[in-house]
Amino acid sequence: MFANGVAVNLQTYDPLLVGKKALCALTTGGSEAMYTPEGPAGDIDVLLTFARGMFRTAGVEFLPAFIAYGVPGVTSDEREGLLQRYRDQLTSLLRFDKKPARPFRERRRD
C-alpha cells in the first residue's frame, strides 16, 4: 500500500491516491455484542481506526464498512440477508460520482 510513488510520496509524504475510495468488508466469528467497547473482543471500531488512518495517509476516502457478525452461526435465511445487505451497499456505491480511470502509466507522469 505504501510503496513509494504509488500511494504516498515518502520524500514529501504527499498522498497520491486523492479522489479514490475504499470499502472494508469484514466478517466475524462472534456476535455483534462481542465487538462493542464492553465486549470480550473489544470495539471493532478500533480495528477500523487503523484502516481509516492508513487510507487517509494515501488520500483515500474511507467509506462506511460492511460488517457481517457471527457468520459461522447464521442460518441460510440470515446468510441470504447478509448477502443482500452487502449487495445493497455495493450497489449504492454506483451512485457516487465517478471519474474515468486513467491507466497507471499515465498517473505516474503527473
Contact map, one row per residue, 1 for C-alpha under 8 A:
11100110000000000000000000000000000000000000000000000000000000000000000000000000000000000000000000000000000000
11110111000000000000000000000000000000000000000000000000010000000000000000000000000000000000000000000000000000
11111111000000000000000000000000000000000000000000000000000000000000000000000000000000000000000000000000000000
01111111110000000000000000000000000000000000000000000000000000000000000000000000000000000000000000000000000000
00111111110000010000000000000000000000000000000000000000000000000000000000000000000000000000000000000000000100
11111111100000011000000000000000000000000000000000000000000000000000000000000000000000000000000000000000000100
11111111100000111000000000000000000000000000000000000000010000000000000000000000000000000000000000000000000000
01111111110011111000000000000000000000000000000000000000110000000000000000000000000000000000000000000000000000
00011111111111110000000000000000000000000000000000000000000000000000000000000000000000000000000000000000000000
00011001111111000000000000000000000000000000000000000000000000000000000000000000000000000000000000000000000000
00000000111110000000000000000000000000000000000000000000000000000000000000000000000000000000000000000000000000
00000000111111000000000000000000000000000000000000000000000000000000000000000000000000000000000000000000000000
00000001111111100000000000000000000000000000000000000000000000000000000000000000000000000000000000000000000000
00000001110111110000000000000000000000000000000000000000010000000000000000000000000000000000000000000000000000
00000011100011111100000000000000000000000000000000000000111000000000000000000000000000000000000000000000000000
00001111100001111100000000000000000000000000000000000000011000000000000000000000000000000000000000000000000000
00000111000000111111000000000000000000000000000000000000011100000000000000000000000000000000000000000000000000
00000000000000111111000000000000000000000000000000000000011110000000000000000000000000000000000000000000000000
00000000000000001111100000000000000000000000000000000000001110000000000000000000000000000000000000000000000000
00000000000000001111110000000000000000000000000000000000001110000000000000000000000000000000000000000000000000
00000000000000000011111000000000000000000000000000000000000111100000000000000000000000000000000000000000000000
00000000000000000001111100000000000000000000000000000010000111100000000000000000000000000000000000000000000000
00000000000000000000111110000000000000000000000000000000000001111100000000000000000000000000000000000000000000
00000000000000000000011111000000000000000000000000000000000000111100000000000000000000000000000000000000000000
00000000000000000000001111100000000000000000000000000000000000001110000000000000000000000000000000000000000000
00000000000000000000000111110000000000000000000000000000000000001111000000000000000000000000000000000000000000
00000000000000000000000011111000000000000000000000000000000000000011111000000000000000000000000000000000000000
00000000000000000000000001111110000000000000000000000000000000000011111000000000000000000000000000000000000000
00000000000000000000000000111110000000000000000000000000000000000000111110000000000000000000000000000000000000
00000000000000000000000000011111011000000000000000000000000000000000111000000000000000000000000000000000000000
00000000000000000000000000011111111000000000000000000000000000000000110000000000000000000000000000000000000000
00000000000000000000000000000111111100000000000000000000000000000000110000000000000000000000000000000000000000
00000000000000000000000000000011111100100000000000000000000000000000000000000000000000000000000000000000000000
00000000000000000000000000000111111101111100000000000000000000000000000000000000000000000000000000000000000000
00000000000000000000000000000111111111111111000000000000000000000000000000000000000000000000000000000000000000
00000000000000000000000000000001111111101111000000000000000000000000000000000000000000000000000000000000000000
00000000000000000000000000000000001111100110000000000000000000000000000000000000000000000000000000000000000000
00000000000000000000000000000000011111110110000000000000000000000000000000000000000000000000000000000000000000
00000000000000000000000000000000111111111110000000000000000000000000000000000000000000000000000000000000000000
00000000000000000000000000000000011001111100000000000000000000000000000000000000000000000000000000000000000000
00000000000000000000000000000000011100111111000000000000000000000000000000000000000000000000000000000000000000
00000000000000000000000000000000011111111111010000000000000000000000000000000000000000000000000000000000000000
00000000000000000000000000000000001111101111111000000000000000000000000000000000000000000000000000000000000000
00000000000000000000000000000000001100001111111100000000000000000000000000000000000000000000000000000000000000
00000000000000000000000000000000000000000011111110000000000000000000000000000000000000000000000000000000000000
00000000000000000000000000000000000000000111111111000000000000000000000000000000000000000000000000000000000000
00000000000000000000000000000000000000000011111111100000000000000000000000000000000000000000000000000000000000
00000000000000000000000000000000000000000001111111110000000000000000000000000000000000000000000000000000000000
00000000000000000000000000000000000000000000111111111000000000000000000000000000000000000000000000000000000000
00000000000000000000000000000000000000000000011111111100000000000000000000000000000000000000000000000000000000
00000000000000000000000000000000000000000000001111111110000000000000000000000000000000000000000000000000000000
00000000000000000000000000000000000000000000000111111111000001000000000000000000000000000000000000000000000000
00000000000000000000000000000000000000000000000011111111100000000000000000000000000000000000000000000000000000
00000000000000000000000000000000000000000000000001111111110000000000000000000000000000000000000000000000000000
00000000000000000000010000000000000000000000000000111111111111000000000000000000000000000000000000000000000000
00000000000000000000000000000000000000000000000000011111111111000000000000000000000000000000000000000000000000
00000001000000100000000000000000000000000000000000001111111100000000000000000000000000000000000000000000000000
01000011000001111100000000000000000000000000000000000111111100000000000000000000000000000000000000000000000000
00000000000000111111000000000000000000000000000000000011111110000000000000000000000000000000000000000000000000
00000000000000001111110000000000000000000000000000000011111111000000000000000000000000000000000000000000000000
00000000000000000111110000000000000000000000000000000011001111100000000000000000000000000000000000000000000000
00000000000000000000111000000000000000000000000000010011000111110000000000000000000000000000000000000000000000
00000000000000000000111100000000000000000000000000000000000011111000000000000000000000000000000000000000000000
00000000000000000000001100000000000000000000000000000000000001111100000000000000000000000000000000000000000000
00000000000000000000001111000000000000000000000000000000000000111110000000000000000000000000000000000000000000
00000000000000000000001111000000000000000000000000000000000000011111000000000000000001001000000000000000000000
00000000000000000000000011110000000000000000000000000000000000001111100000000000000000000000000000000000000000
00000000000000000000000001110000000000000000000000000000000000000111111000000000010000000000000000000000000000
00000000000000000000000000111111000000000000000000000000000000000011111000000000000000000000000000000000000000
00000000000000000000000000111111000000000000000000000000000000000001111111000000000000000000000000000000000000
00000000000000000000000000111100000000000000000000000000000000000001111111000010000000000000000000000000000000
00000000000000000000000000001000000000000000000000000000000000000000011111000000000000000000000000000000000000
00000000000000000000000000001000000000000000000000000000000000000000011111100000000000000000000000000000000000
00000000000000000000000000000000000000000000000000000000000000000000011111111110000000000000000000000000000000
00000000000000000000000000000000000000000000000000000000000000000000000011111110000000000000000000000000000000
00000000000000000000000000000000000000000000000000000000000000000000000001111111000000000000000000000000000000
00000000000000000000000000000000000000000000000000000000000000000000000001111111100000000000000000000000000000
00000000000000000000000000000000000000000000000000000000000000000000000001111111110000000000000000000000000000
00000000000000000000000000000000000000000000000000000000000000000000001001111111111000000000000000000000000000
00000000000000000000000000000000000000000000000000000000000000000000000000011111111100000000000000000000000000
00000000000000000000000000000000000000000000000000000000000000000000000000001111111110000000000000000000000000
00000000000000000000000000000000000000000000000000000000000000000001000000000111111111000000000000000000000000
00000000000000000000000000000000000000000000000000000000000000000000000000000011111111100000000000000000000000
00000000000000000000000000000000000000000000000000000000000000000000000000000001111111110000000000000000000000
00000000000000000000000000000000000000000000000000000000000000000000000000000000111111111000000000000000000000
00000000000000000000000000000000000000000000000000000000000000000100000000000000011111111100000000000000000000
00000000000000000000000000000000000000000000000000000000000000000000000000000000001111111110000000000000000000
00000000000000000000000000000000000000000000000000000000000000000000000000000000000111111111000000000000000000
00000000000000000000000000000000000000000000000000000000000000000100000000000000000011111111100000000000000000
00000000000000000000000000000000000000000000000000000000000000000000000000000000000001111111110000000000000000
00000000000000000000000000000000000000000000000000000000000000000000000000000000000000111111111000000000000000
00000000000000000000000000000000000000000000000000000000000000000000000000000000000000011111111100000000000000
00000000000000000000000000000000000000000000000000000000000000000000000000000000000000001111111100000000000000
00000000000000000000000000000000000000000000000000000000000000000000000000000000000000000111111110000000000000
00000000000000000000000000000000000000000000000000000000000000000000000000000000000000000011111110000000000000
00000000000000000000000000000000000000000000000000000000000000000000000000000000000000000001111111000000000000
00000000000000000000000000000000000000000000000000000000000000000000000000000000000000000000011111100000000000
00000000000000000000000000000000000000000000000000000000000000000000000000000000000000000000000111110000000000
00000000000000000000000000000000000000000000000000000000000000000000000000000000000000000000000011111000000000
00000000000000000000000000000000000000000000000000000000000000000000000000000000000000000000000001111100000000
00000000000000000000000000000000000000000000000000000000000000000000000000000000000000000000000000111110000000
00000000000000000000000000000000000000000000000000000000000000000000000000000000000000000000000000011111011000
00000000000000000000000000000000000000000000000000000000000000000000000000000000000000000000000000001111111000
00000000000000000000000000000000000000000000000000000000000000000000000000000000000000000000000000000111111100
00000000000000000000000000000000000000000000000000000000000000000000000000000000000000000000000000000011111110
00000000000000000000000000000000000000000000000000000000000000000000000000000000000000000000000000000111111111
00000000000000000000000000000000000000000000000000000000000000000000000000000000000000000000000000000111111111
00001100000000000000000000000000000000000000000000000000000000000000000000000000000000000000000000000001111111
00000000000000000000000000000000000000000000000000000000000000000000000000000000000000000000000000000000111111
00000000000000000000000000000000000000000000000000000000000000000000000000000000000000000000000000000000011111
